[in-house]
Amino acid sequence: MKIAEVGNVIEFKGGYKGIVEKVNENSVIVDLTYMENFQELELERKTVVNHKNYKIISE
């Protein structure tokens, strides 16, 4: 399993996508405002995703 780096775009649960802002030992902090429909979804701006639960879309 490849671990994302800062600036990578990842996809995770429910098809959500975001930009990695920080890489921790077991997880990444993701900025969800990358998604075009972010405003409609009424989500928090950032979330934490475990390394096991995402795939890298672009580096």
ZINORQUI-V163223 format. One record per helix or strand of 3 or more residues. SS is the DSSP state (A for helix, B for strand). FROM is the first residue (numbers start at 1). LEN is the number of residues. If there is no record, write none. Layout:
# ZINORQUI-V163223
ss->SS from->FROM len->LEN
ss->SS from->FROM len->LEN
This chain:
# ZINORQUI-V163223
ss->B from->9 len->4
ss->A from->13 len->3
ss->B from->16 len->8
ss->B from->27 len->5
ss->A from->32 len->3
ss->A from->38 len->4
ss->B from->46 len->5
ss->A from->51 len->3
ss->B from->54 len->5
